[in-house]
Amino acid sequence: MHGMGEGACPFDFNMDPATFQVGDQVSYRVTGSLEGMPFAGVLLEVHEDHVVLTSDPADKASRMRATRESRPVVREEDVC
């Protein structure tokens, strides 16, 4: 969102994997052809070594496993 108009970013991301909680908004990355593009999602599950997130909380089928790091990584083949 940097450079896309005036004012602050409308998202408040949790960037600290040690404090991740269900419902937190996170910025995540995707491997492959989508690498380098920023995505926003909501954490659905938080586990010791990974998280499950969604880009659309209204879509119950939209669930993606990601790494547990400051900006989680989703494999391109897991994007839904």
All heavy atoms as a GROMACS GRO file, in nm:
protein
  611
    1MET      N    1   0.082  -0.118   0.000
    1MET     CA    2   0.000   0.000   0.000
    1MET      C    3   0.087   0.126   0.000
    1MET      O    4   0.036   0.233  -0.018
    1MET     CB    5  -0.091   0.003   0.122
    1MET     CG    6  -0.189  -0.113   0.135
    1MET     SD    7  -0.322  -0.115   0.014
    1MET     CE    8  -0.403   0.039   0.038
    2HIS      N    9   0.214   0.114   0.022
    2HIS     CA   10   0.304   0.228   0.026
    2HIS      C   11   0.300   0.302  -0.107
    2HIS      O   12   0.312   0.244  -0.213
    2HIS     CB   13   0.446   0.182   0.057
    2HIS     CG   14   0.544   0.292   0.064
    2HIS    ND1   15   0.542   0.384   0.167
    2HIS    CD2   16   0.645   0.329  -0.017
    2HIS    CE1   17   0.638   0.470   0.147
    2HIS    NE2   18   0.703   0.439   0.036
    3GLY      N   19   0.282   0.432  -0.098
    3GLY     CA   20   0.283   0.513  -0.218
    3GLY      C   21   0.153   0.512  -0.296
    3GLY      O   22   0.146   0.557  -0.409
    4MET      N   23   0.046   0.458  -0.238
    4MET     CA   24  -0.081   0.449  -0.310
    4MET      C   25  -0.181   0.551  -0.257
    4MET      O   26  -0.297   0.520  -0.234
    4MET     CB   27  -0.137   0.308  -0.301
    4MET     CG   28  -0.051   0.206  -0.369
    4MET     SD   29  -0.128   0.046  -0.380
    4MET     CE   30  -0.258   0.078  -0.497
    5GLY      N   31  -0.135   0.672  -0.234
    5GLY     CA   32  -0.226   0.775  -0.186
    5GLY      C   33  -0.181   0.829  -0.053
    5GLY      O   34  -0.076   0.794   0.000
    6GLU      N   35  -0.263   0.915   0.002
    6GLU     CA   36  -0.228   0.980   0.127
    6GLU      C   37  -0.281   0.899   0.244
    6GLU      O   38  -0.373   0.821   0.233
    6GLU     CB   39  -0.287   1.120   0.130
    6GLU     CG   40  -0.227   1.212   0.025
    6GLU     CD   41  -0.285   1.351   0.032
    6GLU    OE1   42  -0.329   1.392   0.139
    6GLU    OE2   43  -0.286   1.417  -0.072
    7GLY      N   44  -0.219   0.921   0.359
    7GLY     CA   45  -0.266   0.857   0.481
    7GLY      C   46  -0.196   0.726   0.509
    7GLY      O   47  -0.115   0.677   0.431
    8ALA      N   48  -0.228   0.670   0.622
    8ALA     CA   49  -0.166   0.546   0.667
    8ALA      C   50  -0.231   0.425   0.600
    8ALA      O   51  -0.341   0.433   0.547
    8ALA     CB   52  -0.182   0.534   0.818
    9CYS      N   53  -0.160   0.315   0.603
    9CYS     CA   54  -0.212   0.188   0.551
    9CYS      C   55  -0.339   0.152   0.628
    9CYS      O   56  -0.342   0.161   0.751
    9CYS     CB   57  -0.106   0.080   0.566
    9CYS     SG   58  -0.162  -0.083   0.514
   10PRO      N   59  -0.445   0.110   0.559
   10PRO     CA   60  -0.571   0.078   0.628
   10PRO      C   61  -0.565  -0.055   0.704
   10PRO      O   62  -0.657  -0.087   0.778
   10PRO     CB   63  -0.672   0.070   0.514
   10PRO     CG   64  -0.591   0.034   0.395
   10PRO     CD   65  -0.457   0.100   0.415
   11PHE      N   66  -0.458  -0.131   0.688
   11PHE     CA   67  -0.445  -0.259   0.756
   11PHE      C   68  -0.354  -0.246   0.877
   11PHE      O   69  -0.255  -0.172   0.874
   11PHE     CB   70  -0.387  -0.366   0.662
   11PHE     CG   71  -0.474  -0.393   0.543
   11PHE    CD1   72  -0.440  -0.343   0.418
   11PHE    CD2   73  -0.588  -0.471   0.555
   11PHE    CE1   74  -0.519  -0.368   0.308
   11PHE    CE2   75  -0.668  -0.496   0.445
   11PHE     CZ   76  -0.634  -0.445   0.322
   12ASP      N   77  -0.385  -0.320   0.981
   12ASP     CA   78  -0.300  -0.326   1.100
   12ASP      C   79  -0.254  -0.470   1.113
   12ASP      O   80  -0.324  -0.554   1.170
   12ASP     CB   81  -0.380  -0.282   1.223
   12ASP     CG   82  -0.294  -0.274   1.347
   12ASP    OD1   83  -0.170  -0.262   1.335
   12ASP    OD2   84  -0.350  -0.281   1.459
   13PHE      N   85  -0.138  -0.501   1.055
   13PHE     CA   86  -0.088  -0.638   1.051
   13PHE      C   87  -0.012  -0.675   1.178
   13PHE      O   88   0.062  -0.593   1.231
   13PHE     CB   89   0.009  -0.656   0.933
   13PHE     CG   90  -0.054  -0.638   0.799
   13PHE    CD1   91  -0.006  -0.542   0.711
   13PHE    CD2   92  -0.160  -0.716   0.758
   13PHE    CE1   93  -0.061  -0.524   0.585
   13PHE    CE2   94  -0.218  -0.699   0.632
   13PHE     CZ   95  -0.168  -0.603   0.547
   14ASN      N   96  -0.029  -0.798   1.221
   14ASN     CA   97   0.055  -0.853   1.326
   14ASN      C   98   0.176  -0.913   1.256
   14ASN      O   99   0.163  -1.006   1.176
   14ASN     CB  100  -0.018  -0.959   1.407
   14ASN     CG  101   0.067  -1.013   1.522
   14ASN    OD1  102   0.187  -0.987   1.530
   14ASN    ND2  103   0.005  -1.088   1.610
   15MET      N  104   0.295  -0.862   1.282
   15MET     CA  105   0.416  -0.909   1.217
   15MET      C  106   0.504  -0.988   1.314
   15MET      O  107   0.618  -1.019   1.283
   15MET     CB  108   0.495  -0.788   1.163
   15MET     CG  109   0.418  -0.702   1.064
   15MET     SD  110   0.382  -0.782   0.909
   15MET     CE  111   0.533  -0.752   0.822
   16ASP      N  112   0.452  -1.021   1.433
   16ASP     CA  113   0.530  -1.093   1.534
   16ASP      C  114   0.475  -1.235   1.550
   16ASP      O  115   0.374  -1.256   1.616
   16ASP     CB  116   0.524  -1.019   1.666
   16ASP     CG  117   0.607  -1.086   1.775
   16ASP    OD1  118   0.670  -1.190   1.749
   16ASP    OD2  119   0.607  -1.032   1.888
   17PRO      N  120   0.541  -1.334   1.488
   17PRO     CA  121   0.489  -1.470   1.494
   17PRO      C  122   0.477  -1.526   1.636
   17PRO      O  123   0.396  -1.616   1.661
   17PRO     CB  124   0.588  -1.552   1.411
   17PRO     CG  125   0.709  -1.469   1.399
   17PRO     CD  126   0.667  -1.326   1.415
   18ALA      N  127   0.551  -1.472   1.730
   18ALA     CA  128   0.542  -1.518   1.869
   18ALA      C  129   0.408  -1.480   1.932
   18ALA      O  130   0.365  -1.543   2.029
   18ALA     CB  131   0.657  -1.462   1.951
   19THR      N  132   0.342  -1.378   1.877
   19THR     CA  133   0.215  -1.332   1.935
   19THR      C  134   0.095  -1.360   1.846
   19THR      O  135  -0.014  -1.311   1.874
   19THR     CB  136   0.221  -1.180   1.966
   19THR    OG1  137   0.234  -1.108   1.842
   19THR    CG2  138   0.336  -1.147   2.059
   20PHE      N  139   0.114  -1.436   1.738
   20PHE     CA  140   0.001  -1.466   1.648
   20PHE      C  141  -0.116  -1.527   1.727
   20PHE      O  142  -0.097  -1.614   1.811
   20PHE     CB  143   0.042  -1.566   1.540
   20PHE     CG  144   0.118  -1.507   1.424
   20PHE    CD1  145   0.175  -1.590   1.330
   20PHE    CD2  146   0.134  -1.371   1.408
   20PHE    CE1  147   0.245  -1.540   1.221
   20PHE    CE2  148   0.204  -1.318   1.299
   20PHE     CZ  149   0.259  -1.404   1.206
   21GLN      N  150  -0.236  -1.480   1.693
   21GLN     CA  151  -0.360  -1.532   1.750
   21GLN      C  152  -0.463  -1.546   1.639
   21GLN      O  153  -0.459  -1.472   1.540
   21GLN     CB  154  -0.415  -1.436   1.855
   21GLN     CG  155  -0.326  -1.417   1.975
   21GLN     CD  156  -0.389  -1.321   2.074
   21GLN    OE1  157  -0.509  -1.326   2.099
   21GLN    NE2  158  -0.308  -1.233   2.128
   22VAL      N  159  -0.556  -1.638   1.657
   22VAL     CA  160  -0.667  -1.652   1.562
   22VAL      C  161  -0.737  -1.518   1.548
   22VAL      O  162  -0.763  -1.449   1.648
   22VAL     CB  163  -0.765  -1.762   1.611
   22VAL    CG1  164  -0.891  -1.764   1.526
   22VAL    CG2  165  -0.696  -1.898   1.609
   23GLY      N  166  -0.763  -1.478   1.425
   23GLY     CA  167  -0.830  -1.351   1.398
   23GLY      C  168  -0.736  -1.238   1.362
   23GLY      O  169  -0.780  -1.134   1.312
   24ASP      N  170  -0.605  -1.256   1.386
   24ASP     CA  171  -0.508  -1.152   1.350
   24ASP      C  172  -0.502  -1.134   1.199
   24ASP      O  173  -0.512  -1.231   1.124
   24ASP     CB  174  -0.367  -1.189   1.398
   24ASP     CG  175  -0.345  -1.170   1.546
   24ASP    OD1  176  -0.433  -1.113   1.613
   24ASP    OD2  177  -0.239  -1.214   1.595
   25GLN      N  178  -0.482  -1.011   1.157
   25GLN     CA  179  -0.456  -0.983   1.015
   25GLN      C  180  -0.305  -0.992   0.993
   25GLN      O  181  -0.228  -0.939   1.074
   25GLN     CB  182  -0.505  -0.844   0.976
   25GLN     CG  183  -0.653  -0.834   0.965
   25GLN     CD  184  -0.695  -0.704   0.897
   25GLN    OE1  185  -0.636  -0.600   0.918
   25GLN    NE2  186  -0.797  -0.713   0.816
   26VAL      N  187  -0.267  -1.060   0.886
   26VAL     CA  188  -0.126  -1.074   0.853
   26VAL      C  189  -0.104  -1.041   0.706
   26VAL      O  190  -0.195  -1.050   0.624
   26VAL     CB  191  -0.074  -1.218   0.880
   26VAL    CG1  192  -0.078  -1.250   1.029
   26VAL    CG2  193  -0.152  -1.322   0.802
   27SER      N  194   0.018  -1.001   0.677
   27SER     CA  195   0.062  -0.985   0.540
   27SER      C  196   0.134  -1.114   0.508
   27SER      O  197   0.221  -1.158   0.584
   27SER     CB  198   0.157  -0.867   0.529
   27SER     OG  199   0.215  -0.862   0.401
   28TYR      N  200   0.098  -1.179   0.396
   28TYR     CA  201   0.165  -1.305   0.362
   28TYR      C  202   0.217  -1.302   0.220
   28TYR      O  203   0.181  -1.216   0.140
   28TYR     CB  204   0.072  -1.425   0.386
   28TYR     CG  205  -0.046  -1.438   0.294
   28TYR    CD1  206  -0.039  -1.517   0.180
   28TYR    CD2  207  -0.167  -1.376   0.322
   28TYR    CE1  208  -0.149  -1.533   0.096
   28TYR    CE2  209  -0.277  -1.390   0.240
   28TYR     CZ  210  -0.268  -1.469   0.127
   28TYR     OH  211  -0.376  -1.484   0.044
   29ARG      N  212   0.306  -1.396   0.191
   29ARG     CA  213   0.368  -1.408   0.060
   29ARG      C  214   0.331  -1.542  -0.001
   29ARG      O  215   0.294  -1.634   0.069
   29ARG     CB  216   0.521  -1.400   0.073
   29ARG     CG  217   0.566  -1.269   0.135
   29ARG     CD  218   0.712  -1.272   0.176
   29ARG     NE  219   0.725  -1.356   0.296
   29ARG     CZ  220   0.838  -1.410   0.337
   29ARG    NH1  221   0.949  -1.393   0.269
   29ARG    NH2  222   0.843  -1.483   0.445
   30VAL      N  223   0.344  -1.551  -0.133
   30VAL     CA  224   0.315  -1.674  -0.206
   30VAL      C  225   0.436  -1.707  -0.292
   30VAL      O  226   0.497  -1.618  -0.350
   30VAL     CB  227   0.189  -1.658  -0.294
   30VAL    CG1  228   0.162  -1.784  -0.376
   30VAL    CG2  229   0.068  -1.626  -0.206
   31THR      N  230   0.471  -1.835  -0.301
   31THR     CA  231   0.583  -1.877  -0.383
   31THR      C  232   0.543  -1.883  -0.530
   31THR      O  233   0.427  -1.865  -0.566
   31THR     CB  234   0.633  -2.016  -0.340
   31THR    OG1  235   0.529  -2.112  -0.363
   31THR    CG2  236   0.675  -2.019  -0.195
   32GLY      N  237   0.640  -1.911  -0.617
   32GLY     CA  238   0.613  -1.933  -0.758
   32GLY      C  239   0.585  -1.807  -0.835
   32GLY      O  240   0.646  -1.702  -0.812
   33SER      N  241   0.489  -1.814  -0.927
   33SER     CA  242   0.460  -1.702  -1.017
   33SER      C  243   0.404  -1.580  -0.944
   33SER      O  244   0.403  -1.471  -1.000
   33SER     CB  245   0.363  -1.746  -1.127
   33SER     OG  246   0.236  -1.775  -1.072
   34LEU      N  247   0.359  -1.597  -0.821
   34LEU     CA  248   0.304  -1.485  -0.743
   34LEU      C  249   0.406  -1.425  -0.647
   34LEU      O  250   0.374  -1.335  -0.569
   34LEU     CB  251   0.180  -1.531  -0.666
   34LEU     CG  252   0.065  -1.582  -0.753
   34LEU    CD1  253  -0.045  -1.640  -0.666
   34LEU    CD2  254   0.011  -1.472  -0.842
   35GLU      N  255   0.530  -1.475  -0.652
   35GLU     CA  256   0.634  -1.428  -0.562
   35GLU      C  257   0.656  -1.278  -0.578
   35GLU      O  258   0.657  -1.225  -0.689
   35GLU     CB  259   0.764  -1.502  -0.590
   35GLU     CG  260   0.870  -1.479  -0.485
   35GLU     CD  261   0.986  -1.574  -0.499
   35GLU    OE1  262   0.970  -1.682  -0.558
   35GLU    OE2  263   1.093  -1.538  -0.450
   36GLY      N  264   0.671  -1.210  -0.467
   36GLY     CA  265   0.695  -1.067  -0.468
   36GLY      C  266   0.570  -0.983  -0.454
   36GLY      O  267   0.579  -0.863  -0.428
   37MET      N  268   0.453  -1.043  -0.469
   37MET     CA  269   0.328  -0.969  -0.455
   37MET      C  270   0.282  -0.977  -0.309
   37MET      O  271   0.287  -1.085  -0.249
   37MET     CB  272   0.220  -1.026  -0.547
   37MET     CG  273   0.253  -1.011  -0.694
   37MET     SD  274   0.123  -1.076  -0.799
   37MET     CE  275  -0.012  -0.969  -0.757
   38PRO      N  276   0.235  -0.868  -0.252
   38PRO     CA  277   0.186  -0.872  -0.114
   38PRO      C  278   0.040  -0.918  -0.109
   38PRO      O  279  -0.040  -0.884  -0.195
   38PRO     CB  280   0.198  -0.726  -0.069
   38PRO     CG  281   0.176  -0.650  -0.196
   38PRO     CD  282   0.236  -0.733  -0.307
   39PHE      N  283   0.009  -0.995  -0.008
   39PHE     CA  284  -0.128  -1.041   0.014
   39PHE      C  285  -0.165  -1.017   0.160
   39PHE      O  286  -0.079  -1.015   0.247
   39PHE     CB  287  -0.141  -1.191  -0.016
   39PHE     CG  288  -0.119  -1.224  -0.161
   39PHE    CD1  289   0.008  -1.255  -0.207
   39PHE    CD2  290  -0.223  -1.224  -0.250
   39PHE    CE1  291   0.030  -1.286  -0.340
   39PHE    CE2  292  -0.203  -1.253  -0.384
   39PHE     CZ  293  -0.076  -1.285  -0.429
   40ALA      N  294  -0.294  -0.999   0.188
   40ALA     CA  295  -0.343  -0.980   0.323
   40ALA      C  296  -0.437  -1.094   0.356
   40ALA      O  297  -0.516  -1.136   0.272
   40ALA     CB  298  -0.415  -0.847   0.336
   41GLY      N  299  -0.427  -1.144   0.478
   41GLY     CA  300  -0.514  -1.253   0.520
   41GLY      C  301  -0.543  -1.247   0.668
   41GLY      O  302  -0.492  -1.162   0.741
   42VAL      N  303  -0.628  -1.340   0.712
   42VAL     CA  304  -0.668  -1.351   0.852
   42VAL      C  305  -0.631  -1.491   0.900
   42VAL      O  306  -0.657  -1.590   0.831
   42VAL     CB  307  -0.820  -1.327   0.867
   42VAL    CG1  308  -0.864  -1.349   1.010
   42VAL    CG2  309  -0.858  -1.188   0.819
   43LEU      N  310  -0.570  -1.498   1.019
   43LEU     CA  311  -0.532  -1.628   1.074
   43LEU      C  312  -0.655  -1.704   1.125
   43LEU      O  313  -0.736  -1.650   1.200
   43LEU     CB  314  -0.433  -1.609   1.190
   43LEU     CG  315  -0.298  -1.548   1.152
   43LEU    CD1  316  -0.213  -1.529   1.278
   43LEU    CD2  317  -0.226  -1.635   1.051
   44LEU      N  318  -0.668  -1.828   1.080
   44LEU     CA  319  -0.776  -1.917   1.124
   44LEU      C  320  -0.729  -2.014   1.231
   44LEU      O  321  -0.806  -2.055   1.317
   44LEU     CB  322  -0.830  -1.996   1.005
   44LEU     CG  323  -0.892  -1.915   0.892
   44LEU    CD1  324  -0.928  -2.007   0.776
   44LEU    CD2  325  -1.013  -1.838   0.941
   45GLU      N  326  -0.603  -2.056   1.221
   45GLU     CA  327  -0.542  -2.148   1.317
   45GLU      C  328  -0.397  -2.106   1.337
   45GLU      O  329  -0.332  -2.060   1.243
   45GLU     CB  330  -0.542  -2.292   1.265
   45GLU     CG  331  -0.678  -2.351   1.240
   45GLU     CD  332  -0.670  -2.491   1.179
   45GLU    OE1  333  -0.563  -2.558   1.191
   45GLU    OE2  334  -0.769  -2.534   1.119
   46VAL      N  335  -0.349  -2.124   1.460
   46VAL     CA  336  -0.209  -2.095   1.491
   46VAL      C  337  -0.150  -2.219   1.557
   46VAL      O  338  -0.200  -2.264   1.660
   46VAL     CB  339  -0.196  -1.973   1.585
   46VAL    CG1  340  -0.050  -1.948   1.620
   46VAL    CG2  341  -0.257  -1.849   1.521
   47HIS      N  342  -0.047  -2.275   1.495
   47HIS     CA  343   0.021  -2.393   1.546
   47HIS      C  344   0.167  -2.358   1.575
   47HIS      O  345   0.216  -2.253   1.535
   47HIS     CB  346   0.012  -2.507   1.444
   47HIS     CG  347  -0.130  -2.544   1.413
   47HIS    ND1  348  -0.202  -2.632   1.489
   47HIS    CD2  349  -0.213  -2.500   1.315
   47HIS    CE1  350  -0.324  -2.644   1.440
   47HIS    NE2  351  -0.334  -2.564   1.333
   48GLU      N  352   0.237  -2.447   1.641
   48GLU     CA  353   0.376  -2.422   1.679
   48GLU      C  354   0.465  -2.397   1.557
   48GLU      O  355   0.552  -2.310   1.560
   48GLU     CB  356   0.431  -2.540   1.759
   48GLU     CG  357   0.568  -2.515   1.817
   48GLU     CD  358   0.612  -2.628   1.906
   48GLU    OE1  359   0.532  -2.677   1.987
   48GLU    OE2  360   0.730  -2.666   1.894
   49ASP      N  361   0.442  -2.472   1.449
   49ASP     CA  362   0.532  -2.462   1.333
   49ASP      C  363   0.466  -2.411   1.205
   49ASP      O  364   0.531  -2.400   1.102
   49ASP     CB  365   0.598  -2.596   1.306
   49ASP     CG  366   0.496  -2.704   1.272
   49ASP    OD1  367   0.376  -2.685   1.297
   49ASP    OD2  368   0.537  -2.808   1.219
   50HIS      N  369   0.338  -2.380   1.209
   50HIS     CA  370   0.269  -2.327   1.092
   50HIS      C  371   0.140  -2.256   1.134
   50HIS      O  372   0.100  -2.263   1.250
   50HIS     CB  373   0.238  -2.438   0.990
   50HIS     CG  374   0.129  -2.531   1.033
   50HIS    ND1  375   0.150  -2.635   1.122
   50HIS    CD2  376  -0.002  -2.536   1.000
   50HIS    CE1  377   0.036  -2.700   1.140
   50HIS    NE2  378  -0.057  -2.641   1.068
   51VAL      N  379   0.079  -2.188   1.037
   51VAL     CA  380  -0.051  -2.124   1.058
   51VAL      C  381  -0.143  -2.164   0.944
   51VAL      O  382  -0.098  -2.211   0.840
   51VAL     CB  383  -0.040  -1.970   1.065
   51VAL    CG1  384   0.041  -1.926   1.184
   51VAL    CG2  385   0.016  -1.911   0.936
   52VAL      N  386  -0.271  -2.146   0.964
   52VAL     CA  387  -0.370  -2.162   0.857
   52VAL      C  388  -0.438  -2.027   0.845
   52VAL      O  389  -0.482  -1.969   0.944
   52VAL     CB  390  -0.472  -2.273   0.890
   52VAL    CG1  391  -0.579  -2.282   0.783
   52VAL    CG2  392  -0.400  -2.408   0.907
   53LEU      N  393  -0.442  -1.977   0.722
   53LEU     CA  394  -0.500  -1.844   0.701
   53LEU      C  395  -0.596  -1.846   0.584
   53LEU      O  396  -0.605  -1.943   0.509
   53LEU     CB  397  -0.389  -1.740   0.682
   53LEU     CG  398  -0.288  -1.760   0.569
   53LEU    CD1  399  -0.341  -1.706   0.438
   53LEU    CD2  400  -0.159  -1.688   0.604
   54THR      N  401  -0.668  -1.736   0.570
   54THR     CA  402  -0.761  -1.718   0.460
   54THR      C  403  -0.749  -1.576   0.407
   54THR      O  404  -0.719  -1.484   0.482
   54THR     CB  405  -0.906  -1.745   0.503
   54THR    OG1  406  -0.991  -1.732   0.388
   54THR    CG2  407  -0.955  -1.652   0.610
   55SER      N  408  -0.774  -1.561   0.280
   55SER     CA  409  -0.781  -1.427   0.223
   55SER      C  410  -0.926  -1.380   0.217
   55SER      O  411  -0.952  -1.263   0.188
   55SER     CB  412  -0.719  -1.425   0.083
   55SER     OG  413  -0.786  -1.516  -0.001
   56ASP      N  414  -1.020  -1.471   0.246
   56ASP     CA  415  -1.162  -1.438   0.241
   56ASP      C  416  -1.234  -1.506   0.358
   56ASP      O  417  -1.279  -1.621   0.346
   56ASP     CB  418  -1.223  -1.484   0.108
   56ASP     CG  419  -1.370  -1.448   0.094
   56ASP    OD1  420  -1.428  -1.386   0.188
   56ASP    OD2  421  -1.428  -1.481  -0.010
   57PRO      N  422  -1.246  -1.438   0.472
   57PRO     CA  423  -1.310  -1.499   0.590
   57PRO      C  424  -1.454  -1.545   0.565
   57PRO      O  425  -1.503  -1.634   0.635
   57PRO     CB  426  -1.307  -1.387   0.694
   57PRO     CG  427  -1.197  -1.297   0.652
   57PRO     CD  428  -1.196  -1.304   0.501
   58ALA      N  429  -1.522  -1.492   0.465
   58ALA     CA  430  -1.660  -1.532   0.435
   58ALA      C  431  -1.666  -1.665   0.360
   58ALA      O  432  -1.771  -1.728   0.356
   58ALA     CB  433  -1.730  -1.424   0.354
   59ASP      N  434  -1.554  -1.708   0.302
   59ASP     CA  435  -1.549  -1.832   0.224
   59ASP      C  436  -1.489  -1.943   0.311
   59ASP      O  437  -1.369  -1.949   0.332
   59ASP     CB  438  -1.465  -1.812   0.098
   59ASP     CG  439  -1.457  -1.936   0.010
   59ASP    OD1  440  -1.512  -2.042   0.047
   59ASP    OD2  441  -1.393  -1.926  -0.096
   60LYS      N  442  -1.573  -2.032   0.361
   60LYS     CA  443  -1.530  -2.139   0.451
   60LYS      C  444  -1.430  -2.235   0.385
   60LYS      O  445  -1.354  -2.301   0.452
   60LYS     CB  446  -1.650  -2.218   0.504
   60LYS     CG  447  -1.748  -2.134   0.582
   60LYS     CD  448  -1.687  -2.084   0.711
   60LYS     CE  449  -1.792  -2.010   0.792
   60LYS     NZ  450  -1.738  -1.930   0.896
   61ALA      N  451  -1.429  -2.243   0.252
   61ALA     CA  452  -1.338  -2.333   0.181
   61ALA      C  453  -1.200  -2.270   0.158
   61ALA      O  454  -1.107  -2.340   0.121
   61ALA     CB  455  -1.398  -2.374   0.048
   62SER      N  456  -1.188  -2.142   0.181
   62SER     CA  457  -1.061  -2.072   0.158
   62SER      C  458  -0.972  -2.086   0.281
   62SER      O  459  -0.980  -2.008   0.376
   62SER     CB  460  -1.088  -1.924   0.130
   62SER     OG  461  -0.965  -1.855   0.118
   63ARG      N  462  -0.887  -2.189   0.280
   63ARG     CA  463  -0.795  -2.217   0.390
   63ARG      C  464  -0.661  -2.254   0.331
   63ARG      O  465  -0.653  -2.341   0.245
   63ARG     CB  466  -0.846  -2.333   0.476
   63ARG     CG  467  -0.981  -2.308   0.538
   63ARG     CD  468  -1.035  -2.432   0.608
   63ARG     NE  469  -0.952  -2.475   0.717
   63ARG     CZ  470  -0.960  -2.430   0.843
   63ARG    NH1  471  -1.049  -2.340   0.872
   63ARG    NH2  472  -0.879  -2.474   0.937
   64MET      N  473  -0.555  -2.186   0.376
   64MET     CA  474  -0.422  -2.211   0.322
   64MET      C  475  -0.324  -2.230   0.437
   64MET      O  476  -0.321  -2.150   0.531
   64MET     CB  477  -0.377  -2.092   0.236
   64MET     CG  478  -0.467  -2.066   0.117
   64MET     SD  479  -0.427  -1.913   0.030
   64MET     CE  480  -0.508  -1.791   0.136
   65ARG      N  481  -0.244  -2.335   0.428
   65ARG     CA  482  -0.138  -2.358   0.526
   65ARG      C  483  -0.020  -2.269   0.489
   65ARG      O  484   0.014  -2.254   0.372
   65ARG     CB  485  -0.096  -2.505   0.524
   65ARG     CG  486   0.010  -2.538   0.627
   65ARG     CD  487   0.051  -2.684   0.616
   65ARG     NE  488   0.168  -2.708   0.695
   65ARG     CZ  489   0.175  -2.792   0.796
   65ARG    NH1  490   0.068  -2.865   0.827
   65ARG    NH2  491   0.285  -2.808   0.864
   66ALA      N  492   0.044  -2.211   0.591
   66ALA     CA  493   0.158  -2.121   0.568
   66ALA      C  494   0.261  -2.140   0.678
   66ALA      O  495   0.231  -2.195   0.785
   66ALA     CB  496   0.109  -1.976   0.567
   67THR      N  497   0.380  -2.091   0.651
   67THR     CA  498   0.485  -2.095   0.752
   67THR      C  499   0.450  -1.998   0.864
   67THR      O  500   0.371  -1.905   0.846
   67THR     CB  501   0.620  -2.053   0.690
   67THR    OG1  502   0.607  -1.920   0.638
   67THR    CG2  503   0.663  -2.149   0.581
   68ARG      N  504   0.509  -2.022   0.980
   68ARG     CA  505   0.487  -1.930   1.092
   68ARG      C  506   0.610  -1.841   1.104
   68ARG      O  507   0.710  -1.877   1.166
   68ARG     CB  508   0.463  -2.007   1.222
   68ARG     CG  509   0.430  -1.913   1.337
   68ARG     CD  510   0.387  -1.986   1.460
   68ARG     NE  511   0.364  -1.889   1.567
   68ARG     CZ  512   0.308  -1.918   1.682
   68ARG    NH1  513   0.267  -2.041   1.706
   68ARG    NH2  514   0.292  -1.826   1.772
   69GLU      N  515   0.604  -1.727   1.039
   69GLU     CA  516   0.708  -1.626   1.042
   69GLU      C  517   0.644  -1.490   1.024
   69GLU      O  518   0.523  -1.482   1.002
   69GLU     CB  519   0.815  -1.654   0.937
   69GLU     CG  520   0.763  -1.663   0.796
   69GLU     CD  521   0.870  -1.712   0.699
   69GLU    OE1  522   0.958  -1.632   0.664
   69GLU    OE2  523   0.864  -1.829   0.658
   70SER      N  524   0.723  -1.383   1.035
   70SER     CA  525   0.665  -1.249   1.037
   70SER      C  526   0.573  -1.221   0.918
   70SER      O  527   0.471  -1.154   0.933
   70SER     CB  528   0.774  -1.141   1.046
   70SER     OG  529   0.857  -1.146   0.932
   71ARG      N  530   0.610  -1.269   0.801
   71ARG     CA  531   0.521  -1.265   0.684
   71ARG      C  532   0.509  -1.408   0.634
   71ARG      O  533   0.594  -1.455   0.559
   71ARG     CB  534   0.577  -1.173   0.575
   71ARG     CG  535   0.565  -1.025   0.614
   71ARG     CD  536   0.595  -0.932   0.501
   71ARG     NE  537   0.501  -0.949   0.393
   71ARG     CZ  538   0.536  -0.949   0.264
   71ARG    NH1  539   0.659  -0.933   0.226
   71ARG    NH2  540   0.445  -0.965   0.172
   72PRO      N  541   0.406  -1.480   0.677
   72PRO     CA  542   0.392  -1.622   0.641
   72PRO      C  543   0.404  -1.645   0.490
   72PRO      O  544   0.370  -1.558   0.410
   72PRO     CB  545   0.253  -1.658   0.691
   72PRO     CG  546   0.229  -1.562   0.805
   72PRO     CD  547   0.294  -1.434   0.760
   73VAL      N  548   0.452  -1.764   0.454
   73VAL     CA  549   0.468  -1.802   0.316
   73VAL      C  550   0.373  -1.916   0.283
   73VAL      O  551   0.371  -2.018   0.354
   73VAL     CB  552   0.614  -1.844   0.285
   73VAL    CG1  553   0.626  -1.892   0.140
   73VAL    CG2  554   0.711  -1.732   0.312
   74VAL      N  555   0.295  -1.900   0.177
   74VAL     CA  556   0.202  -2.001   0.127
   74VAL      C  557   0.260  -2.054  -0.003
   74VAL      O  558   0.302  -1.976  -0.088
   74VAL     CB  559   0.061  -1.941   0.100
   74VAL    CG1  560  -0.031  -2.042   0.036
   74VAL    CG2  561   0.002  -1.885   0.228
   75ARG      N  562   0.265  -2.185  -0.018
   75ARG     CA  563   0.308  -2.243  -0.146
   75ARG      C  564   0.202  -2.211  -0.252
   75ARG      O  565   0.082  -2.219  -0.225
   75ARG     CB  566   0.325  -2.394  -0.134
   75ARG     CG  567   0.437  -2.435  -0.043
   75ARG     CD  568   0.455  -2.582  -0.038
   75ARG     NE  569   0.330  -2.654  -0.069
   75ARG     CZ  570   0.314  -2.783  -0.060
   75ARG    NH1  571   0.409  -2.861  -0.022
   75ARG    NH2  572   0.199  -2.838  -0.091
   76GLU      N  573   0.247  -2.178  -0.371
   76GLU     CA  574   0.155  -2.140  -0.479
   76GLU      C  575   0.048  -2.246  -0.502
   76GLU      O  576  -0.069  -2.213  -0.523
   76GLU     CB  577   0.232  -2.115  -0.609
   76GLU     CG  578   0.146  -2.067  -0.722
   76GLU     CD  579   0.225  -2.032  -0.847
   76GLU    OE1  580   0.329  -2.094  -0.871
   76GLU    OE2  581   0.181  -1.940  -0.918
   77GLU      N  582   0.083  -2.373  -0.495
   77GLU     CA  583  -0.014  -2.480  -0.519
   77GLU      C  584  -0.120  -2.491  -0.408
   77GLU      O  585  -0.222  -2.557  -0.427
   77GLU     CB  586   0.055  -2.615  -0.541
   77GLU     CG  587   0.147  -2.658  -0.430
   77GLU     CD  588   0.292  -2.614  -0.450
   77GLU    OE1  589   0.321  -2.521  -0.527
   77GLU    OE2  590   0.378  -2.674  -0.384
   78ASP      N  591  -0.097  -2.426  -0.294
   78ASP     CA  592  -0.194  -2.428  -0.184
   78ASP      C  593  -0.289  -2.308  -0.184
   78ASP      O  594  -0.378  -2.300  -0.101
   78ASP     CB  595  -0.121  -2.433  -0.049
   78ASP     CG  596  -0.048  -2.564  -0.029
   78ASP    OD1  597  -0.085  -2.665  -0.094
   78ASP    OD2  598   0.048  -2.567   0.051
   79VAL      N  599  -0.268  -2.215  -0.277
   79VAL     CA  600  -0.353  -2.095  -0.282
   79VAL      C  601  -0.494  -2.133  -0.325
   79VAL      O  602  -0.513  -2.210  -0.420
   79VAL     CB  603  -0.294  -1.991  -0.380
   79VAL    CG1  604  -0.391  -1.874  -0.400
   79VAL    CG2  605  -0.161  -1.939  -0.329
   80CYS      N  606  -0.591  -2.081  -0.252
   80CYS     CA  607  -0.731  -2.108  -0.289
   80CYS      C  608  -0.813  -1.981  -0.282
   80CYS      O  609  -0.772  -1.882  -0.235
   80CYS     CB  610  -0.791  -2.215  -0.200
   80CYS     SG  611  -0.782  -2.184  -0.026
   0.00000   0.00000   0.00000
